[in-house]
């Protein structure tokens, strides 16, 4: 049975978007409680884009241009960073709204469509990336947006339309959706593309496939006109550089653990059982498409930090829709309608902690106590409306291991596998990693550099972040990576390199210094303080 009242559905979905997308504006600013470094990374990218720079061409990042362009658009409109983020999220939901309405009307009948639509919009405007951790965060917002687009694509390829087929509308949604994924986070595009292609061929949806191809190529043409033909090669090079990185080839757990860990094995089994029961119920095409889709969904989760299977609620609703008629029994006597009903319920139960966290995050943000918060960054962009807790930003907490050999536990040193100490011109640097206090560190070092005559210079850090221009009068380094993956991006364009004595990420500092030594750079020290060593990197003769 189709959703009988399209106007009621339209009003409901618009109300969900208006409520959950509008609530954050009422707070007056964006308040987060974790992932301040990720926020700095995002601000770094948006600042560069606000200057007219293009990702991949002007700076290194594996994240696509559409992951941040909506935020930059509202920065250009004059909004502060926090409100630009709110507006960008609302805009993404508004853009996806017509396609979502079409998907629900054509393929997801009854109350399931209402739940599906509401959660898809909540993915667009949430203030947490997922998982059961309720601490507010803007980190990995593009993963949520990409999941929302995925929630549009999968029903079209998995379910036959109920009622009059609309191959042109389906094709436009698929083409634009896949193009958006490619330009947001290419992992999603690569993981879903085989299932999309097989599904359209299997269903003999040639017209839909043709429209999708034309729509996708139109997006590619627009990007090529705006950014130039070199954009695509640079994008691919950035992704390959990250894939080959020794320090960040995978965000969290290994692929095998993503499938079999205590946290995810239930979801994996639910996905497998869904495919088996669909095939036994006579849904041969749907079962085959699910079989091809399943590895892609798991791979997306593998490539997302936290390994949160956001596809679970989608699976629950779509399996519910695909249940066979009552009395359908397998050759082993299993009532397949009941089996798929239970499978959908189990998938929904597994999805609930993360899904409810996503859904209620704007409400938690409105109720958040903000008495002990301060700005995350103070220069370059209007950051007066993006704040986090004072202890996290200003309180320095360090992990130091360099003195253990002389300490009371020295006898245990040989039993512990420690990575080699980072070295600079043969000098061993402290085994130290900074856990909190990102603003305090950047602010202190930036003021010291300005007072020492290095203002307006292009400063790179042998560390995870080089965002000095968000704290002082400095220039962003052309070609540098807002999130360093251990490489030398931007080294030749930098005036100076800051080597922190206590790194934000110890492995990144070690990797960068090793890469400089391997590339035969001459490293000349020009300043030393208790916090950092300032060097010039030049190619030796």
C-alpha positions in Angstrom: 0.0 0.0 0.0 1.4 3.4 -1.0 1.6 6.4 1.3 -2.0 7.5 0.8 -1.6 11.2 1.8 1.3 12.8 0.0 0.5 16.2 1.5 0.7 14.8 5.0 4.0 13.1 4.3 5.4 16.3 2.7 4.3 18.4 5.7 5.7 15.8 8.2 9.1 15.7 6.5 9.3 19.5 6.2 8.4 19.8 9.9 11.2 17.3 10.8 13.7 19.3 8.8 12.5 22.6 10.1 12.5 21.5 13.8 15.8 19.5 14.0 17.6 21.8 11.5 16.3 24.9 13.1 16.9 24.1 16.8 20.6 24.7 16.7 20.1 28.3 15.6 18.2 29.0 18.8 21.3 28.4 20.8 23.1 31.4 19.3 26.3 29.5 18.7 27.7 26.0 18.0 28.9 24.2 21.1 30.8 20.9 20.9 32.3 18.6 23.5 34.8 16.5 21.6 36.9 16.3 18.4 38.2 19.9 18.7 41.1 18.8 16.4 38.7 17.7 13.8 36.9 21.0 14.1 40.2 22.8 13.5 40.8 20.6 10.5 37.4 21.6 9.1 38.0 25.3 9.8 41.4 25.0 8.1 39.7 23.7 4.9 36.9 26.2 5.0 39.3 29.1 5.5 41.3 28.1 2.5 38.2 27.7 0.4 36.9 31.1 1.5 40.1 32.5 0.0 39.2 30.9 -3.4 41.4 27.8 -3.0 40.4 24.4 -4.3 40.9 21.2 -2.4 43.5 18.9 -4.1 44.7 21.7 -6.4 45.7 24.2 -3.7 46.0 22.0 -0.6 46.1 18.3 0.1 43.0 16.4 1.4 41.3 13.1 0.6 37.9 14.7 1.4 35.9 15.9 -1.6 34.9 19.5 -2.3 31.2 18.9 -1.6 32.0 17.9 2.0 32.9 21.5 2.8 31.5 23.7 0.0 28.1 24.3 1.6 29.8 25.6 4.7 32.1 27.9 2.7 29.1 29.2 0.8 27.6 30.6 4.0 31.0 31.9 5.1 31.0 33.9 1.9 27.5 35.1 2.8 29.0 36.6 6.0 28.0 34.1 8.7 30.2 33.0 11.5 31.6 29.5 11.3 29.1 28.0 13.7 26.0 29.5 12.0 27.5 28.7 8.5 27.7 25.0 9.7 24.1 25.1 10.8 23.0 26.7 7.5 25.0 24.2 5.4 23.4 21.3 7.2 19.9 22.7 6.7 20.7 23.4 3.0 21.9 19.8 2.5 18.6 18.5 3.9 16.6 20.9 1.8 18.4 19.8 -1.4 17.8 16.1 -0.6 14.2 16.8 0.3 12.5 16.3 -3.2 14.5 13.2 -3.9 13.7 11.7 -0.5 10.0 12.5 -1.0 10.1 10.7 -4.4 11.9 7.6 -2.9 9.4 7.2 -0.1 6.4 7.8 -2.3 7.5 5.3 -4.9 9.1 2.5 -2.8 8.5 2.7 1.0 4.8 2.5 1.9 3.2 3.1 5.3 4.8 4.2 8.5 8.1 2.8 7.5 8.5 5.5 5.0 7.8 8.2 7.6 10.5 6.8 9.9 12.9 6.4 6.9 12.4 9.9 5.8 12.7 11.5 9.2 16.0 9.7 10.0 17.5 10.6 6.6 16.8 14.3 7.3 18.2 13.9 10.8 21.4 12.5 9.3 21.7 15.8 7.4 21.3 18.1 10.5 22.6 16.1 13.4 25.4 17.4 15.7 27.1 14.1 16.4 28.6 11.6 13.9 26.9 8.6 15.4 27.8 5.8 17.8 26.3 5.8 21.3 28.7 8.6 22.5 26.4 11.6 23.2 29.1 14.2 23.3 28.3 16.9 20.6 30.7 17.1 17.7 30.9 18.4 14.1 33.5 15.7 13.3 32.9 13.7 10.1 29.7 15.6 9.2 30.4 14.5 5.6 30.0 10.9 6.6 26.4 11.7 7.8 25.7 13.6 4.6 27.0 10.7 2.5 24.9 8.3 4.5 21.8 10.5 3.8 22.6 10.3 0.1 23.1 6.5 0.4 19.6 6.3 2.0 18.3 7.7 -1.3 20.2 5.5 -3.6 19.7 2.1 -2.1 15.9 1.9 -2.2 15.9 2.8 -5.9 18.3 0.0 -6.8 16.9 -2.5 -4.3 13.1 -2.1 -4.6 11.0 -2.1 -7.7 8.7 1.0 -7.9 5.2 0.6 -6.6 2.8 2.3 -9.0 3.8 4.1 -12.1 7.6 3.8 -12.8 9.5 7.1 -13.1 12.8 6.1 -14.7 13.9 9.7 -15.4 13.4 10.8 -11.8 15.1 7.6 -10.6 18.0 8.2 -13.0 18.5 11.8 -12.0 18.6 10.9 -8.3 21.0 8.0 -8.9 23.3 10.1 -11.1 23.4 13.2 -9.0 23.6 11.1 -5.8 26.5 9.0 -7.0 28.2 12.2 -8.3 27.7 13.8 -4.9 29.2 10.8 -3.1 32.2 10.9 -5.4 32.7 14.6 -4.6 32.0 14.2 -0.9 33.8 11.1 0.1 34.8 8.8 -2.7 34.7 5.7 -0.6 30.9 5.7 -0.7 30.9 6.0 -4.5 33.4 3.1 -5.0 31.6 0.9 -2.5 28.1 1.4 -4.0 28.9 1.6 -7.7 29.0 -2.2 -8.4 25.6 -2.7 -6.8 24.1 0.2 -8.6 25.3 -1.0 -12.0 24.3 -4.6 -11.4 20.9 -3.7 -10.1 20.1 -1.5 -13.1 21.3 -4.2 -15.6 19.5 -6.9 -13.7 16.2 -5.0 -13.7 16.8 -4.0 -17.4 16.4 -0.4 -16.4 18.3 0.9 -19.4 16.6 4.3 -19.4 17.3 4.9 -15.7 21.0 3.9 -16.3 21.2 6.3 -19.2 19.7 9.2 -17.3 22.0 8.4 -14.3 25.1 8.4 -16.5 24.1 11.7 -18.2 23.3 13.3 -14.8 26.6 12.2 -13.3 28.6 13.3 -16.3 26.9 16.7 -16.2 28.2 17.2 -12.6 31.7 16.1 -13.6 31.6 18.5 -16.5 30.6 21.4 -14.3 33.4 20.6 -11.8 35.9 20.4 -14.7 34.8 23.7 -16.1 35.1 25.4 -12.6 38.3 23.7 -11.4 40.0 22.5 -14.5 41.0 19.1 -15.9 43.8 18.7 -13.3 41.3 18.5 -10.5 40.5 14.8 -11.0 44.1 13.7 -11.1 44.9 15.7 -8.0 41.9 14.3 -6.2 43.0 10.7 -7.1 46.6 11.5 -6.0 45.4 12.7 -2.6 43.4 9.6 -2.0 46.2 7.3 -3.0 48.6 9.2 -0.7 46.3 8.5 2.2 45.8 4.9 1.3 49.6 4.4 1.2 50.2 6.3 4.5 52.0 4.4 7.2 50.2 6.3 9.9 46.6 6.6 8.6 45.8 3.8 6.1 42.7 2.9 8.1 40.8 5.1 10.5 39.9 2.6 13.2 39.6 -1.2 13.3 40.8 -3.7 10.7 38.4 -5.0 8.1 38.1 -8.3 9.8 37.3 -6.7 13.1 34.7 -4.5 11.5 32.9 -7.6 10.5 33.5 -9.8 13.6 34.1 -7.6 16.6 31.6 -7.9 19.5 30.4 -4.4 18.5 29.5 -5.3 14.9 29.2 -9.0 14.5 25.5 -8.9 15.2 25.0 -6.3 12.5 27.0 -8.4 10.1 25.0 -11.5 10.8 21.8 -9.6 10.4 22.9 -8.4 6.9 23.8 -11.9 5.9 20.5 -13.4 7.2 18.6 -10.7 5.3 20.1 -11.8 2.0 19.5 -15.5 2.7 15.9 -15.0 3.8 15.1 -12.8 0.8 16.5 -15.4 -1.6 14.5 -18.1 0.1 11.3 -16.0 -0.1 11.6 -15.7 -3.9 13.1 -12.2 -3.9 15.9 -13.4 -6.1 16.8 -10.0 -7.6 16.6 -8.2 -4.3 18.7 -11.0 -2.6 21.4 -10.8 -5.3 21.5 -7.0 -5.1 21.8 -7.2 -1.3 24.6 -9.8 -1.7 26.6 -7.4 -3.9 25.7 -4.4 -1.8 26.7 -6.0 1.6 30.5 -5.8 1.0 30.2 -2.2 0.0 28.3 -1.2 3.1 30.8 -3.0 5.3 33.7 -1.4 3.5 32.2 2.1 4.0 32.0 1.4 7.7 35.6 0.2 7.7 36.7 3.5 6.1 34.8 5.6 8.6 36.3 6.5 12.0 34.4 4.7 14.8 33.1 2.0 12.4 29.5 2.8 13.0 27.2 0.8 10.7 24.7 3.6 9.9 23.1 1.3 7.3 21.3 -0.7 10.0 18.1 1.5 10.1 18.0 1.5 6.3 18.2 -2.3 6.4 15.5 -2.6 9.0 13.0 -0.5 7.0 13.8 -2.0 3.6 13.7 -5.6 4.9 10.3 -4.8 6.5 9.0 -3.6 3.1 10.3 -6.7 1.3 8.6 -9.3 3.5 6.7 -11.9 1.5 3.0 -12.6 1.8 1.8 -14.5 4.9 2.2 -18.2 4.7 5.5 -18.1 2.6 7.6 -21.0 3.9 11.1 -22.2 3.1 11.9 -25.8 2.1 13.0 -26.2 5.7 9.7 -25.1 7.1 10.7 -21.6 8.2 8.0 -19.0 8.0 9.9 -16.4 5.9 7.5 -13.5 6.6 8.2 -14.0 10.3 11.9 -14.5 9.7 12.2 -11.3 7.8 10.0 -9.5 10.4 12.3 -10.6 13.2 15.4 -9.7 11.1 14.0 -6.2 10.6 13.3 -5.8 14.3 16.8 -7.0 15.2 18.4 -4.6 12.7 16.3 -1.8 14.2 17.4 -2.8 17.7 21.0 -2.7 16.7 20.5 0.6 15.0 18.7 2.3 17.9 21.7 3.5 20.1 23.4 5.3 17.2 20.2 6.4 15.5 18.7 7.9 18.7 22.0 9.6 19.4 21.9 11.2 15.9 18.2 12.2 16.3 18.4 13.8 19.7 21.7 15.6 19.2 20.1 19.0 18.2 17.9 18.8 21.3 20.9 18.1 23.5 22.7 21.0 21.9 19.8 23.3 22.8 19.9 22.1 26.5 23.7 22.2 26.8 25.3 24.0 29.7 27.7 26.5 28.0 29.0 28.3 31.1 32.6 26.9 30.8 33.2 27.2 27.1 35.5 29.3 24.9 36.3 29.8 21.2 38.2 27.0 19.4 40.1 29.4 17.1 40.5 33.1 17.3 41.9 34.4 13.9 41.3 34.1 10.2 37.6 33.2 10.3 34.8 34.5 12.6 35.0 31.8 15.2 33.0 33.6 17.9 30.1 31.2 17.4 32.0 27.9 17.6 33.0 27.0 21.1 34.0 24.0 23.2 34.9 23.3 26.8 37.7 25.3 28.5 39.5 22.2 30.0 39.8 20.5 26.6 41.0 23.7 24.8 43.1 25.4 27.4 44.2 22.6 29.8 47.5 21.0 28.7 47.6 17.3 29.3 50.7 15.4 28.0 51.8 11.8 27.8 55.6 11.6 28.3 57.6 8.4 28.1 61.1 9.7 27.5 62.2 9.6 31.2 61.1 6.1 32.0 64.6 4.6 31.5 65.8 6.6 34.5 62.8 6.0 36.6 61.7 3.4 39.1 60.2 1.3 36.3 63.3 1.2 34.1 63.7 -2.5 34.5 60.5 -3.1 32.5 61.6 -0.9 29.6 62.9 -3.8 27.5 59.7 -5.7 27.8 57.7 -2.9 26.1 57.8 -2.4 22.3 58.3 1.3 21.8 58.7 2.9 18.4 62.0 4.6 17.8 62.4 8.2 19.0 61.9 10.9 16.5 65.2 12.6 15.5 66.1 16.0 14.1 69.6 16.3 12.7 70.6 13.4 14.9 69.1 14.7 18.1 66.5 12.5 19.7 63.3 14.4 20.5 61.2 13.7 23.6 58.7 10.8 23.5 55.8 13.1 24.2 52.2 13.5 22.9 49.8 16.3 23.8 46.3 15.0 24.6 44.4 18.2 25.3 45.0 22.0 25.1 45.0 22.5 21.4 44.1 26.2 21.5 46.5 26.9 24.4 49.4 25.4 22.4 48.6 27.1 19.1 47.9 30.4 20.7 51.1 30.4 22.8 53.3 29.3 19.9 51.6 31.8 17.4 52.1 34.7 19.8 55.8 33.7 20.3 56.4 33.5 16.6 54.8 36.9 16.0 56.8 38.5 18.8 60.0 36.9 17.3 59.5 38.5 13.9 57.8 35.6 12.0 54.4 37.2 11.4 52.9 36.9 7.9 55.2 33.9 7.2 54.0 30.6 5.9 54.5 28.2 8.8 54.2 24.4 8.5 54.2 22.0 11.5 55.8 18.6 11.6 52.6 17.5 13.2 49.0 16.7 12.5 47.8 20.3 12.2 49.5 23.5 10.8 46.7 25.9 11.5 48.7 28.8 12.8 46.8 31.2 10.6 43.7 30.5 12.7 45.5 31.9 15.8 47.8 34.6 14.5 48.9 36.7 11.6 50.3 34.0 9.3 49.6 32.7 5.8 48.3 29.2 5.0 51.0 27.1 3.3 50.2 26.4 -0.3 49.9 22.7 -1.0 49.9 21.7 2.7 47.5 19.2 4.2 45.1 20.6 6.8 45.3 17.1 8.2 48.8 15.7 7.8 49.0 12.0 7.0 52.8 11.9 7.5 53.9 13.3 4.2 55.7 16.4 3.0 52.9 18.2 1.3 53.7 22.0 1.3 57.3 21.6 2.6 58.8 23.4 -0.5 56.3 26.3 -0.2 56.7 26.8 3.6 59.0 29.6 4.9 59.6 27.7 8.2 58.7 24.4 9.9 57.7 24.2 13.5 58.9 20.9 15.1 56.9 20.6 18.4 58.8 19.1 21.3 55.5 17.6 22.5 53.6 16.6 19.4 49.9 16.6 18.9 50.4 13.2 17.2 53.8 11.6 17.9 53.6 9.3 14.9 53.0 12.1 12.5 56.0 14.1 13.8 58.2 11.0 13.5 57.0 10.3 10.0 57.5 13.9 8.7 61.0 14.1 10.1 61.9 10.7 8.7 60.5 11.8 5.3 62.5 15.0 5.4 65.7 13.0 6.2 65.0 10.4 3.5 64.4 13.2 0.9 67.8 14.7 1.8 66.5 18.0 3.0 69.0 20.2 4.9 67.3 21.2 8.1 68.7 24.4 9.6 67.6 25.4 13.1 66.8 29.1 13.5 65.0 29.2 16.8 64.5 27.0 19.9 62.0 27.4 22.8 60.7 25.0 25.5 57.8 24.3 23.2 59.2 24.0 19.7 62.2 24.1 17.3 61.9 26.3 14.3 63.7 25.1 11.2 64.2 25.9 7.5 64.1 23.0 5.1 66.1 23.3 1.9 67.2 20.8 -0.6 70.9 19.9 -0.3 73.3 20.1 -3.1 
